[in-house]
Amino acid sequence: MAAASEKDPARWRRPFIKWLEGIETGWSVPLLLTLFVAIWTAYLVIAYLGAGLHPDVLETWTLGRHLAWGYPKHPPLMGWITRGWTAIFPLTDWSLQLMAMVNAAVALWAVDLISRRFVRGEKRVIVLLLAMLLPVYQFHAQRFNANTVLLAAWPLATYCFLRAFEAPRQLGWAIAAGATCVLAMLGKYYSIFMVASFVFAAVLHPDRRRYLLSASPWISALAGMLVLGPHLHWLATTGATTFDYALAHAGADHVAALREVTYFILGLMAALSVAAVTWAFITGPRLARLPADFRAMNAGLRLLLLIAIGTILFPVAVSLAVGTDLPSLWAVQGLFLFIVLIVCTTSYPIERFYAVNLAVMVAGFALLAVVGGAPLHALYRNVYGYGEGRGFYHAVAAELTARWHDAAGTPLAAVSGDDALAFATAFYSPDHPFYARPFAYQYTWGLPRKVTLDRGWAALCFADQPDCLNWMERTTLRATDVIRSEFDAEATLVGRRGQTRRVVMLIVPPIRETPAVHPDVEDFSSSRRARD
């Protein structure tokens, strides 16, 4: 069938063949990535119509409002990126949804940079198409946070390290390798496993002497320390609270750790399953050559194999030793390594017939998701809602802003309470108040200071959140003037009424100092109140 199609392709296949012919001339991959961003951004816009952004995305934007070398909860990269993006694009849902998909496209572009070191033509695009069958680059990518920012950071660092290892005398790649490693670390400290995998691969690789005895690894280390320096200073001067958050995931017993490791490996296998089955159909009986192809792989691919092993081995070992949580979502940014290895080690050509079929399959899934899946998701969520309350964000932000203006007559400056509602109000309110709970105390329900309340402050809780409501009650004891109210927020989808949920509001208007009155001037307001 493949041979017949090569000789006389069907008319519908010819545009795809023309597209495949443009891979090496440079326009096909950019077109693929542009269409990827456009289609999956459209999916997010439709699927979450009537709902707000995920709280992780809103938290990332909140962090980025205050540029710093670090934050109490996470390293700063995600906040920096969001701040830079919103300096150019508007504060809207589609804007940050577009940012998430652009981040995924940059990740795929970096994967292509790696694969083109080993293959040409159809195999290059097959790597990308198989990666697009992973839920990582669409559904996971939409939640732009400390995990998804690594989707692009890991392959970029891997590419730079690969180039530095291949050509240790080219100092530019050595500097780039160190800088991109630190960039990944500034995304999430979990990236220490990627850096450890680079060291692991360099030490075990057959060409290790050529690299390790050169200046390249030392230059990479120096460049990395220079880039990391400001963050290290921030850690030293602020108490390293980011480590406290990371260490909060440790302390489980060995049975729980073994369970975490099992689910970790099974989760990664599940994420790869559709791409693996598809590849098995493409290769057919030739899949039996895989062991021989792996034994014959070149030096660059062998380096990637060792890195891939390290990205699984090191987190598993640490989890078993220390008893840490280990969700598979923490490691999905490294799955591209396995796709690159499987495709690029093949010693036989892949017929264009299969490349066209795979492109049609990927495009079909994407279009089906946009046309069918997205509207159904929006309708379902409008009725049954989201656990974090995303369907009410717009209504709650508008209601609180209106009630604040009636009570205080000034723009809303600070909001607190349930994190999701506070983040959403900061983003969706036209006043864009600042999130008023210090991130260092985000999970301890610390009470706001009296001076904070005196300046004006508001808080939000869902009525079914006892911890938040209890904190709100204790806060009222510190305030001079308190307005507490409730209302039923309702989700809507293009005018269609959906789920409702009760929301509790606490408004503490700012204290206004009584202006000094000149002794020769009558205080008309006081005399009027006295007469009344």
Buried (B, 14 or more C-beta within 10 A) or exposed (E): EEEEBEEEBEEEBEEBBEBBEEBEEEEBBEEBBEEBBBBBBBBBBBBBBBBBBBBBBBBBBBBBBEEBBBBBBBBBBBBBBBBEBBEEEEEBBBBBBBBBBBBBBBBBBBBBBBBBBBBEBBBBBBBBBBBBBBEBBBBBBBBBBBBBBBBBBBBBBBBBBBBBBBBBEEBEBBBBBBBBBBBBBBBBBBBBBBBBBBEBBBEEBEBBEBBBEBEBBEBBBBBBEEBBEBBEEBBEEBEBBBEEBBEEBBEBEEEBBBEBBEBBBEBBEEBBEBBBEBBEEBBEEEBEBBEEBBEEBEEBBBBBBBBBBBBBBBBBEBBBEEBBBBEBBBBBBBBBBBBBBBBBBBEEEBBBBBBBBBBBBBBEBBBEBBEEBBBEBBBEBBEEBBEBBBBBBBBBBBBBBEBBEEBBEEBBBBBBBBBBBBBBBBBBBEBBBBBBBEBBEBEEBEBBEEEBBBBBBBBBBBBEBEEBBEBBEEBEEBBEEBBEEEBEBEBBBEEEEBBBBEBBBBBBBBEEEEEEEEEEEEEEEEEEEEEE
